[in-house]
Amino acid sequence: MPKGSAELTNARREEIIAACRKLYETMSFKDITLKEIGQQTSFTRTSIYNYFETKEEIFLALFAQEYELFTEDLESLCMQNERMTLDELSSALAHALERRSLMLKLLSMNLYDMEANSRMERLVAFKRAYGKSKDALDSCLKHFVPGLGEQKRQSFLYAFLPFVYGLYPYTVVTEKQKQAMKEAGISYVYMSTYDMAYDFIWTLLGGLL
C-alpha cells in the first residue's frame, strides 16, 4: 500500500474512533449506530465499512486505545521510579485506573457485545493490547515488589483483573439507582475510583507480602 494511502487509512480510522468516543460521552452503547458515527465524520457513512464492519469493531478499537494508554502509564511508573513503598505503588496504580474511566466503563458495560460482533482479526488486535497492559502491570510488580515471586504475582493479577471489571458500576451510580437503593433500604456510601482501587490494591499487596 502506498505511503499516502496508508496515512489516509490511519487518519480515517482514527477519525471514526474519535467520533465514537465523542458520542459515547452522551449516548448509551445501544443507541449509538454506524449512522450516528458516520454523521460525526468528514466522509460518507458508507465509507466506514472500508475500515470497520460493525459498531462493535469501532468500540473494540476504542477500547484497545484505552488499554494502550493504561499500558503507557504503567511503563512510565517503572521508568520514572527506582523504588516505591506499598503506599506509593497502591496510589500510583489507583491513579492510573482513575485516569482510564472510559476503559472501566467499556470493560464493565459492553465487553461481551463488542467481542461477539467483531471479526477475529479485530478481536486478536484488542487482546494484544489487553495482554500488553497485563504484562506491564506484572513488570511493575517485579520492579517495585520483587519479594512477591511469580506465584504471588499471578495471585495478584487474577484478583486485580476481575476487580477492575466491576469497578465502574460501583463508582458511577445514577440518581435512579440511588433512589432504588434507598427504597430498598440499602445504604449507599460513595467511593471514588481512586479510593476504591487504592484500598483494594493496598490490602491485596499487603496480604500477599
SVG drawing of the C-alpha trace seen along z (x, -y; Angstrom):
<svg xmlns="http://www.w3.org/2000/svg" viewBox="-39 -17 55 37">
<polyline fill="none" stroke="black" stroke-width="0.4" points="0.0,0.0 1.4,-3.4 2.5,-5.6 -0.1,-8.2 -2.9,-5.6 -1.7,-4.1 -1.7,-7.5 -5.2,-8.3 -6.4,-4.9 -5.0,-5.5 -6.3,-9.1 -9.9,-8.0 -9.7,-5.1 -8.7,-7.4 -11.5,-9.9 -14.1,-7.1 -12.8,-6.1 -12.8,-9.7 -16.4,-10.1 -17.4,-7.0 -15.6,-8.3 -17.4,-11.6 -20.8,-10.0 -20.2,-7.7 -19.8,-10.6 -23.5,-11.4 -25.2,-8.4 -25.6,-4.8 -23.9,-1.9 -27.1,-0.5 -28.3,-3.9 -25.1,-4.6 -25.3,-3.4 -23.0,-3.4 -25.2,-6.1 -24.7,-8.3 -21.0,-7.7 -20.9,-8.5 -22.6,-11.8 -19.7,-12.8 -17.0,-12.2 -15.9,-14.2 -16.6,-11.4 -19.7,-9.4 -21.2,-6.9 -20.8,-4.0 -17.0,-4.6 -16.9,-3.4 -17.4,0.2 -13.9,-0.1 -12.5,-0.2 -15.0,1.4 -17.8,3.9 -19.8,3.2 -20.1,0.6 -18.7,3.1 -15.5,3.2 -15.2,-0.5 -15.8,-0.3 -13.3,2.5 -10.7,0.3 -11.5,-2.5 -11.2,0.0 -7.8,1.1 -6.6,-2.5 -7.6,-2.9 -5.6,0.2 -2.6,-1.2 -2.8,-4.4 -3.1,-2.3 0.0,-0.4 1.9,-3.6 1.1,-4.8 2.3,-1.5 5.5,-1.5 6.2,-5.1 6.0,-4.1 8.9,-1.8 11.0,-4.2 10.5,-7.2 10.8,-5.5 13.5,-3.3 11.6,-2.3 8.1,-2.7 6.6,-1.9 3.5,0.2 1.5,-3.0 3.1,-4.8 2.6,-1.9 -1.0,-1.4 -1.6,-5.1 0.1,-5.2 -1.9,-2.2 -5.1,-3.6 -4.4,-6.9 -3.6,-5.0 -7.1,-3.4 -8.7,-6.7 -7.4,-8.2 -9.0,-5.4 -12.7,-5.9 -13.6,-5.1 -11.7,-1.9 -13.5,-0.9 -16.9,-1.8 -16.3,0.3 -14.9,3.2 -17.9,3.5 -20.7,2.5 -20.2,3.7 -17.3,6.1 -19.3,9.2 -21.2,7.4 -18.0,6.0 -16.2,9.3 -19.2,11.2 -19.8,8.9 -16.2,8.3 -14.1,10.2 -11.4,12.5 -8.6,10.2 -10.1,7.2 -10.5,9.3 -6.9,10.6 -5.7,7.0 -7.7,6.0 -6.4,9.0 -2.9,8.0 -3.5,4.5 -5.0,6.1 -2.1,8.5 0.4,5.8 -1.3,4.0 -1.3,7.2 2.4,7.7 3.1,4.0 1.3,4.5 3.3,7.6 6.5,5.7 5.5,3.1 5.2,5.8 8.6,7.3 10.1,3.8 8.6,2.5 7.7,5.6 10.5,8.1 9.7,10.2 6.3,11.4 7.6,14.1 5.9,15.5 3.1,17.3 2.1,14.4 2.3,12.0 -0.1,14.3 -2.4,14.3 -2.4,10.5 -3.1,10.3 -6.0,12.7 -7.6,10.9 -6.9,7.4 -8.2,8.1 -11.7,9.3 -11.9,6.5 -11.3,4.0 -14.2,5.5 -16.7,4.4 -15.1,1.1 -17.1,-1.2 -20.6,-0.3 -19.6,-0.8 -18.2,-4.3 -20.6,-5.7 -24.2,-5.4 -27.2,-7.2 -29.8,-9.1 -32.3,-6.4 -30.1,-3.7 -29.6,-5.7 -33.3,-6.1 -33.9,-2.4 -31.3,-1.5 -32.9,-4.0 -36.4,-2.5 -34.9,1.0 -33.3,0.0 -29.7,0.3 -27.3,-2.4 -25.1,-3.9 -21.6,-5.2 -19.9,-6.9 -16.3,-5.9 -14.3,-7.3 -12.4,-5.1 -9.2,-6.1 -10.3,-5.4 -11.8,-2.0 -8.8,-1.0 -6.3,-2.2 -7.9,-0.3 -8.1,2.9 -4.5,2.8 -3.0,1.8 -5.0,4.6 -4.2,7.2 -0.5,6.5 -0.2,6.3 -1.8,9.7 0.5,11.2 3.6,9.8"/>
</svg>
